[in-house]
Amino acid sequence: MKGRVSSTAAIDPWGVTDIKDYSRLFEDFGISRFADALKQIEQPHLYMRRGIIVGHRGYEDVLRAMQTKSKFAVMSGFMPSGRIHLGGKMVMDEIIWHQRMGGDAFACIADMESHSVRGVSWKQCKEIGVHEYILSLVALGFDVDKGHIYFQSANEKLRNLAFELGTEANFSEISAIYGFSGDVNISHMISVLVQNADILQPQLSEYGGPKPVVIPVGVDQDPHIRLTRDIASRMRMFRVEKRQDNNQKPYISIREKQAYKGALEAVASRIEAPKKVYEMHIDVFGIEASEIDRNILDIEEIVRAVELEYGGYGFFLPAATYHRFMQGLTGGKMSSSVPESYIALTEPPEEAARKVKQAKTGGRATAAEQKRLGGLPEQCTVYDLMMFHLVEEDAQMKEIFEECKAGKRTCKACKLEAAELMHAFIKRHQEERERAKEVLKEHEVYKHWLQI
C-alpha cells in the first residue's frame, strides 16, 4: 500500500499491527498504564475491568470531568472500507459507555480517509458507512438524540478546522510520524489533518467550547493521537508551565506564544496571586508545592477564557484510551481480507457460530494432555471471544479461565458454549439493527441515510 509506514515503525495506523508485548508501549511511547486510572472509576466497563483497555494518554482530565459532573466528550471514527466486525464493536462499546457516563458523543464515518487510503468509491463509502457501521452503532445503544454521527466529506466545519490545523503541521513532520514515502498521494496526507480535526471538533464553540475529550482506539492509532496533541498545543495562545526558582520554590510561568495586543494583560488582571508581568510572560509566585497542580488548573481556566475572547480555540489536549487487539479466529492477526479470521456483525448467526466452532484454541494436542497439563487460555481465540464480547459476569469468566488452566474444561465444550453465545448475540444484534432503522427514520437529521 502506498504511503504505508516503513517496516522499522512499531505502530502503523493503516497497516495490520501484531503487538505481542504491550509493556513496551509504556516505555517506548510514553503511554500510561490504565490500571492506575481504573481505581478512580466507580462503574468501569468490562474492557477496563479485564485489562482489555491497557493504556491511556491524558485520561486524567476526563476522569476529573466525570467525577465533578463537568462537561466532556468522547469521539472516535470508523473507516468504511469493509464489514463491521467485533474489532469495530469494541470502539462502539467504549463510545457508548462514555456517552452514558455523561459525555457528548461523536461518531465519525471516515469516508475521506477510506477514499484516499483504500480507494473506496464515495458511493461505497456512504453505503458501507450507513448499512454496516451506523446501524450497528445505534443498535448497540448509541443515543442519536444526544450524540453526533457524521461523514467527514459532508462536514464543512470539520474541513475548515482541518485547514486551520494545517498551518501548524508540515510535510517533514507528518512524513516522519507516519513514515510516508515520496509516492504517497496528497489526499492521504490531507486525510491525516481531517482526522486531527475529527479529534478536536468536539471542542468548537458550536459544541459548547473547550472540554476534555477522550478518543477510544486500538494502540495502532497512537500516531494520530500524538500528532493531534502536538497540534492542539501549538494552536494555544499561551503555555502554562510548572517551574522552580533557584531556591527550589515552585512557581507558575504563563508564556504568550506571540503578541496578542492586550491578551497578556487580560490574563494578569484576573490572577490575584503575587505575580510579575514581563513583555511576553507572567510568573506567579507564593504557591505551596502541595497546591501547585490545583493552581495550574485554575490558571488554565483563566488563560482558556482569555484565549476564547481573543479568537483562539483554547483546546484541551485530547485524551485517548488504548485497547489491545483480539486474536484472529484462525490464530495470529485478524485480517479483513481473510473472512475466516473475523466475525462480522452483519453475517448470518449460523455462519458466525460455525466460525467459532472452527476457531483456533489454546488446547493441547490430545484430551489426555489437556487433562494433565491444562489449557492455554491466553493463546485461545475462543477464550478471547468470551472475555471480550460474550460473557458479562467477571466471576463466570474467572471460572472459565481456572477450569481451562486446570484441565477440567475441554476445547469442544468451550467451543460449543461460545458458539451458542455468539449465535444468540448476532441474532439479537441484527434484530436491534432493524429497530435502529426505525430510530433513524424518526430522526430528521439522519433519516435520509436509509435511502443511500
DALINTA-V719663 format. One record per residue. N is the residue number from 0. RES is the residue in one letter. OMEGA is omega in whole degrees, -180 to 180 (999 if undefined). D_FIRST is the distance of its C-alpha to the first C-alpha in Angstrom with 2 decimals. Layout:
N/RES/OMEGA/D_FIRST, N/RES/OMEGA/D_FIRST
//
This chain:
0/M/-179/0.00, 1/K/177/3.79, 2/G/-179/6.40, 3/R/178/5.87, 4/V/-178/9.42, 5/S/-175/10.77, 6/S/180/12.31, 7/T/-179/15.60, 8/A/-177/15.00, 9/A/-177/16.84, 10/I/-175/15.52, 11/D/-177/12.05, 12/P/-180/12.42, 13/W/178/8.95, 14/G/176/8.59, 15/V/-175/11.41, 16/T/179/14.28, 17/D/-177/17.43, 18/I/-178/20.21, 19/K/-177/23.45, 20/D/-177/25.66, 21/Y/-180/25.81, 22/S/179/28.75, 23/R/179/26.57, 24/L/-178/25.12, 25/F/-177/28.65, 26/E/-172/29.21, 27/D/-174/25.94, 28/F/176/24.89, 29/G/176/28.29, 30/I/-180/27.76, 31/S/179/31.23, 32/R/-178/32.36, 33/F/-179/32.94, 34/A/180/36.01, 35/D/179/37.93, 36/A/-175/37.30, 37/L/-177/38.13, 38/K/-175/41.81, 39/Q/-177/42.07, 40/I/-173/40.79, 41/E/-179/43.63, 42/Q/-175/41.82, 43/P/175/38.34, 44/H/-179/35.76, 45/L/176/35.42, 46/Y/178/31.92, 47/M/-177/33.83, 48/R/-173/36.78, 49/R/177/34.86, 50/G/177/32.62, 51/I/168/29.44, 52/I/-171/28.97, 53/V/-174/28.94, 54/G/178/28.71, 55/H/167/28.96, 56/R/171/29.01, 57/G/-177/32.07, 58/Y/-179/33.20, 59/E/180/36.80, 60/D/179/37.08, 61/V/177/36.10, 62/L/-180/38.54, 63/R/180/41.24, 64/A/179/40.69, 65/M/-177/40.94, 66/Q/-178/44.05, 67/T/-178/45.78, 68/K/176/44.72, 69/S/-178/43.12, 70/K/173/40.33, 71/F/-179/36.72, 72/A/173/33.53, 73/V/-178/30.58, 74/M/169/27.21, 75/S/-174/23.82, 76/G/-177/21.14, 77/F/180/19.21, 78/M/-175/15.98, 79/P/-179/17.11, 80/S/-179/14.32, 81/G/-175/16.45, 82/R/175/19.82, 83/I/-179/21.55, 84/H/-174/22.15, 85/L/177/24.17, 86/G/177/21.57, 87/G/178/21.74, 88/K/-180/25.49, 89/M/179/25.80, 90/V/179/24.73, 91/M/179/27.03, 92/D/-177/29.85, 93/E/175/29.59, 94/I/-176/29.67, 95/I/178/32.66, 96/W/-180/34.48, 97/H/176/34.30, 98/Q/180/35.43, 99/R/176/38.39, 100/M/177/39.15, 101/G/-178/39.72, 102/G/171/36.38, 103/D/-168/35.39, 104/A/179/32.26, 105/F/176/29.18, 106/A/-175/26.39, 107/C/168/23.51, 108/I/-170/21.41, 109/A/-177/18.27, 110/D/177/17.77, 111/M/177/16.76, 112/E/-178/13.83, 113/S/-179/12.95, 114/H/-175/13.47, 115/S/-174/11.53, 116/V/-176/8.40, 117/R/-179/8.54, 118/G/179/10.64, 119/V/-178/13.62, 120/S/180/16.89, 121/W/180/19.48, 122/K/178/21.88, 123/Q/179/19.72, 124/C/-179/18.94, 125/K/-178/22.72, 126/E/-180/23.62, 127/I/-179/21.30, 128/G/-178/22.24, 129/V/-168/25.91, 130/H/174/26.45, 131/E/-168/24.15, 132/Y/-174/24.00, 133/I/180/27.05, 134/L/179/29.49, 135/S/178/28.60, 136/L/-180/28.83, 137/V/179/32.29, 138/A/-179/33.31, 139/L/175/32.68, 140/G/178/35.03, 141/F/-180/33.46, 142/D/-176/36.43, 143/V/180/35.51, 144/D/-178/38.82, 145/K/-175/38.11, 146/G/-176/34.33, 147/H/175/31.77, 148/I/-178/28.91, 149/Y/170/26.91, 150/F/179/23.92, 151/Q/-173/22.32, 152/S/-178/22.71, 153/A/-174/26.40, 154/N/-176/27.36, 155/E/179/28.92, 156/K/180/30.10, 157/L/-178/26.61, 158/R/177/25.27, 159/N/178/28.37, 160/L/178/27.91, 161/A/178/24.29, 162/F/179/25.79, 163/E/-180/28.45, 164/L/180/26.17, 165/G/178/24.30, 166/T/-179/27.58, 167/E/177/27.17, 168/A/179/23.59, 169/N/-175/22.35, 170/F/-177/19.32, 171/S/-179/20.07, 172/E/-178/20.43, 173/I/179/17.26, 174/S/-179/15.28, 175/A/-178/17.29, 176/I/-173/16.84, 177/Y/-179/13.09, 178/G/-180/12.34, 179/F/174/10.90, 180/S/-174/10.95, 181/G/-176/12.91, 182/D/177/10.44, 183/V/-179/9.24, 184/N/-175/11.14, 185/I/180/14.43, 186/S/177/14.29, 187/H/180/11.52, 188/M/178/14.02, 189/I/-179/16.88, 190/S/176/15.58, 191/V/180/16.07, 192/L/177/19.66, 193/V/177/20.16, 194/Q/173/19.40, 195/N/178/21.86, 196/A/175/24.27, 197/D/-175/23.85, 198/I/-176/25.01, 199/L/-177/27.92, 200/Q/-180/29.03, 201/P/-179/31.46, 202/Q/178/33.50, 203/L/-177/34.28, 204/S/180/37.93, 205/E/-178/37.29, 206/Y/175/36.49, 207/G/175/39.33, 208/G/-174/38.11, 209/P/179/36.86, 210/K/173/36.60, 211/P/179/34.77, 212/V/177/31.49, 213/V/179/29.59, 214/I/177/25.94, 215/P/-177/25.52, 216/V/166/22.03, 217/G/-175/20.45, 218/V/179/20.31, 219/D/-178/16.51, 220/Q/-177/17.32, 221/D/176/19.74, 222/P/177/17.93, 223/H/-178/18.55, 224/I/-179/22.11, 225/R/-179/22.87, 226/L/-178/21.81, 227/T/177/23.76, 228/R/178/26.77, 229/D/-179/26.79, 230/I/178/26.64, 231/A/178/29.26, 232/S/-179/31.49, 233/R/-180/31.24, 234/M/-179/32.18, 235/R/177/35.42, 236/M/-175/38.67, 237/F/172/40.11, 238/R/180/39.21, 239/V/-175/41.55, 240/E/173/41.94, 241/K/-179/44.22, 242/R/176/46.21, 243/Q/177/49.32, 244/D/-176/52.22, 245/N/178/54.02, 246/N/178/56.07, 247/Q/175/52.99, 248/K/-176/53.81, 249/P/170/50.85, 250/Y/-178/50.28, 251/I/178/47.60, 252/S/177/46.17, 253/I/-175/44.90, 254/R/175/43.15, 255/E/-173/42.60, 256/K/172/39.38, 257/Q/-173/40.95, 258/A/170/44.32, 259/Y/-172/44.72, 260/K/176/48.38, 261/G/-174/50.24, 262/A/-179/47.34, 263/L/178/48.29, 264/E/179/51.91, 265/A/177/51.01, 266/V/-177/49.29, 267/A/-177/52.29, 268/S/-177/54.79, 269/R/179/53.29, 270/I/-175/53.30, 271/E/-178/56.73, 272/A/175/56.29, 273/P/-175/57.61, 274/K/173/55.25, 275/K/-175/55.10, 276/V/177/53.40, 277/Y/-177/52.01, 278/E/-176/50.56, 279/M/177/46.92, 280/H/179/47.23, 281/I/172/49.53, 282/D/-179/50.60, 283/V/-172/51.98, 284/F/173/54.47, 285/G/-177/56.76, 286/I/175/54.16, 287/E/-179/54.71, 288/A/-178/51.90, 289/S/-177/51.86, 290/E/-171/51.38, 291/I/-177/48.71, 292/D/179/45.75, 293/R/178/47.68, 294/N/177/48.77, 295/I/178/45.22, 296/L/179/44.31, 297/D/-179/47.37, 298/I/176/46.59, 299/E/179/42.96, 300/E/177/44.41, 301/I/-179/46.73, 302/V/-179/44.04, 303/R/179/41.71, 304/A/179/44.58, 305/V/178/45.35, 306/E/-179/41.74, 307/L/178/41.74, 308/E/-179/45.08, 309/Y/173/43.76, 310/G/178/40.70, 311/G/-178/38.16, 312/Y/-180/35.84, 313/G/-174/37.17, 314/F/159/33.95, 315/F/173/34.10, 316/L/-177/31.19, 317/P/177/29.04, 318/A/176/29.26, 319/A/166/26.83, 320/T/-176/27.37, 321/Y/176/24.89, 322/H/178/25.07, 323/R/-175/24.05, 324/F/168/21.81, 325/M/171/23.42, 326/Q/170/22.92, 327/G/-177/21.48, 328/L/-179/24.48, 329/T/-176/23.77, 330/G/180/23.58, 331/G/-173/20.78, 332/K/171/17.77, 333/M/-175/17.81, 334/S/179/14.89, 335/S/179/14.75, 336/S/179/13.94, 337/V/-176/17.22, 338/P/-179/20.04, 339/E/-177/22.57, 340/S/-177/20.94, 341/Y/175/21.69, 342/I/177/24.47, 343/A/-180/23.94, 344/L/-177/26.77, 345/T/179/27.21, 346/E/-179/27.63, 347/P/180/31.24, 348/P/179/33.07, 349/E/179/34.14, 350/E/178/30.60, 351/A/179/29.73, 352/A/179/32.92, 353/R/-179/32.15, 354/K/179/28.82, 355/V/-179/30.74, 356/K/-179/33.36, 357/Q/-175/30.85, 358/A/177/28.87, 359/K/179/28.89, 360/T/175/31.74, 361/G/-178/33.10, 362/G/179/36.21, 363/R/-175/38.06, 364/A/-179/38.46, 365/T/178/41.84, 366/A/180/43.83, 367/A/179/46.35, 368/E/179/43.82, 369/Q/-179/42.45, 370/K/-177/46.00, 371/R/-173/46.84, 372/L/-175/43.71, 373/G/-180/42.19, 374/G/-180/38.61, 375/L/-176/35.51, 376/P/180/34.43, 377/E/178/31.92, 378/Q/-170/29.92, 379/C/179/30.61, 380/T/179/28.21, 381/V/176/31.31, 382/Y/177/32.81, 383/D/-180/29.67, 384/L/-179/29.98, 385/M/-178/33.60, 386/M/-177/33.18, 387/F/-165/30.33, 388/H/-165/31.46, 389/L/-177/34.53, 390/V/-176/37.39, 391/E/-172/38.79, 392/E/180/41.62, 393/D/-179/41.00, 394/A/178/44.16, 395/Q/180/42.98, 396/M/178/39.64, 397/K/179/41.59, 398/E/178/43.84, 399/I/-179/41.00, 400/F/-176/39.60, 401/E/178/43.06, 402/E/178/43.97, 403/C/-178/40.81, 404/K/-178/41.39, 405/A/180/45.03, 406/G/-179/44.35, 407/K/-177/46.16, 408/R/178/43.25, 409/T/179/41.83, 410/C/-179/38.22, 411/K/180/39.54, 412/A/-179/41.45, 413/C/180/38.58, 414/K/-180/36.20, 415/L/179/38.87, 416/E/-179/39.46, 417/A/-180/35.80, 418/A/178/35.31, 419/E/179/38.31, 420/L/180/37.11, 421/M/178/33.64, 422/H/-179/35.31, 423/A/-180/37.59, 424/F/-178/34.88, 425/I/179/32.62, 426/K/180/35.76, 427/R/-179/37.03, 428/H/-179/33.75, 429/Q/172/33.54, 430/E/177/37.14, 431/E/176/36.27, 432/R/177/33.46, 433/E/177/36.22, 434/R/178/38.30, 435/A/177/35.40, 436/K/180/35.47, 437/E/177/39.12, 438/V/-179/38.41, 439/L/179/35.94, 440/K/-178/38.42, 441/E/-176/41.03, 442/H/-174/38.92, 443/E/-176/39.28, 444/V/-170/35.98, 445/Y/-169/33.81, 446/K/-179/35.77, 447/H/-179/34.14, 448/W/-178/30.78, 449/L/178/32.34, 450/Q/-178/32.69, 451/I/999/28.96
//
